[in-house]
Amino acid sequence: MANELQNLQEQVAAALGARCLKWEGGELPAVHVPPAEVYSVVRDLYDDAGLAFRFLTSLCGIHFTADATGDGEQLGLIYFLHDLPRNRRMRVKTVFPVAAAEVESITPIFASANWMEREAYDFYGIKFKNHPNLIRIFNIETMTVFPLRKDFPLEDRTRHDKNDPMFGR
Amino acid sequence: MALPTDSPLRPEKAYTTLNLGPTHPATHGIFQSVLKMDGEIVMDAEPTLGYIHRAFEKIAERRPYYQITTLTDRLNYCSSPINNIGWHLAVEKLISLEVPRRVQFLRVVIMEFARIADHLICNPIIAADAGALTGFMYMFQWREAIYDIFESVGGARLTTNLGRIGGFERDFSPETWRLIHKFLREFPAAFEEFHGMLARNRIFMDRTVGVGGIRAERALQYGFTGPNLRAAGVDYDVRVAQPYSGYDALAFDIPVGAQGDVYDRFMVRQEEVRQSLRLIHQAVAKVAAEPEGVFRADAPDWVLPPKEEVYSGMEALIYHFKVVMGETKIPVGEIYHPVEGGNGELGYYIVSDGGRTPYRLHMRRPCFIYYQAFPEIIRGSLLSDAVLTLSSLNVIAGEMDA
């Protein structure tokens, strides 16, 4: 297992070169890449015969508050890739400031990324360049907030019936 | 039979718009497809989602880990025990908790029953949509029998909240074992009757063979998993690729189809029911071989102590308080844990910052991902075939919308 991981790390490092910012080991390894390179990285991991990550398991956004990063508010994306014949999994991670929340869509590589990217857009406000149909998927189109961001309150703040003098809200 | 699909939409032609759903009985769930029809032929489809979106991922960020189990119930509610136990397994991976072998096999018994219940909804519904309502009603009573088993283990039937982090709340009772053995004894004959009614039925085959097919490459492109992917001929099963909960100690086959059409999906699920029965038999034998009375891990930080001890002993009371308030120390880290759900790979991705709730929880819901292929699959087919395709894909609105 340790050997396999070592191999994967070396293969990925060789294929990505300078685009590999950081390697995260463990049971489900991850490679950190710059946001501008996401498309080319996923493309190379797909095309490279030795890697061949040709199944997109999932894709999700994440929001880091300024407290969590110590370096300003950030959004991120995590791509879960799977090489089915060799049964290897890995993640591709990228983080970017909220103001520059735009990456290139990977729908030309994976048809399944379409709705996953719409979900990330719907809940985090991450824009995807070249996406065929980037509209909200679960929430109503006229909504102006991005509900999975940490600053969005879970409960309706206009309600006062839940306030309790003893236990707060 | 699918008609030629290459003909593009012609701007000068008037097409009929048909809303299939969100509350049409044939959609079997609250979701909508806006179809563009040329006569009875579907030219294009635009699925709209979100009718029962309940923001589970947001709610989970405010709940201690053990309270998230009830949210997982409401994903694929046809097989909620798989979701529950998948969640427990994910949390156990995060906190590095080993559960005893007996618990693992008890879980296998429950998960395989849930898989049978799931397939016993999906397959008879294909038949019902093709006009054969008999099988649906006939199999429904066996689903009831499975729900009786869940009820005797966890107290609930549909949204089960079954099991706990670290094992089960209590051991299986003699009544549970009686129900399990009764089911294993009586169900196979009834199931084979149902199978015989449809598998070589001329009308059923005419309606399903070559309908709603998808090739393996396209299926992989669209992120298919579970029976739908296997029907297209790819033998990917999480239980084998990444064994969990003792599946590596059990023998079973993965059925695969060839054409990925409605008939293949039906047949793959039928065979999976038989394989699940095989797994249950083996798991029951494994449970019997393990020391009796072990139904949870020895992990007081996570497992609620017995009530009588809580009322009489200080230590148990402290642990009870810690567990209920979610005050147990949780390691910082990120884990992804997939399980083979009723309709595909169900995965939980937990990002923990050491707080009492997950910092981020992402659920990989299989049908949210593969339902994207629906417009491509049904383009050019008849409306009645589109309905059959939809039911054969086993799309569960609760899971899709989270």
Boltz contact constraints between the chains, C-beta under 6 A:
constraints:
  - contact:
      token1: [A, 28]
      token2: [B, 336]
      max_distance: 6.0
  - contact:
      token1: [A, 55]
      token2: [B, 220]
      max_distance: 6.0
  - contact:
      token1: [A, 56]
      token2: [B, 223]
      max_distance: 6.0
  - contact:
      token1: [A, 58]
      token2: [B, 364]
      max_distance: 6.0
  - contact:
      token1: [A, 60]
      token2: [B, 362]
      max_distance: 6.0
  - contact:
      token1: [A, 62]
      token2: [B, 360]
      max_distance: 6.0
  - contact:
      token1: [A, 84]
      token2: [B, 236]
      max_distance: 6.0
  - contact:
      token1: [A, 87]
      token2: [B, 241]
      max_distance: 6.0
  - contact:
      token1: [A, 111]
      token2: [B, 221]
      max_distance: 6.0
  - contact:
      token1: [A, 111]
      token2: [B, 222]
      max_distance: 6.0
  - contact:
      token1: [A, 112]
      token2: [B, 222]
      max_distance: 6.0
  - contact:
      token1: [A, 112]
      token2: [B, 223]
      max_distance: 6.0
  - contact:
      token1: [A, 112]
      token2: [B, 369]
      max_distance: 6.0
  - contact:
      token1: [A, 114]
      token2: [B, 372]
      max_distance: 6.0
  - contact:
      token1: [A, 115]
      token2: [B, 372]
      max_distance: 6.0
  - contact:
      token1: [A, 137]
      token2: [B, 49]
      max_distance: 6.0
  - contact:
      token1: [A, 138]
      token2: [B, 49]
      max_distance: 6.0
  - contact:
      token1: [A, 138]
      token2: [B, 50]
      max_distance: 6.0
  - contact:
      token1: [A, 138]
      token2: [B, 53]
      max_distance: 6.0
  - contact:
      token1: [A, 148]
      token2: [B, 58]
      max_distance: 6.0
  - contact:
      token1: [A, 154]
      token2: [B, 62]
      max_distance: 6.0
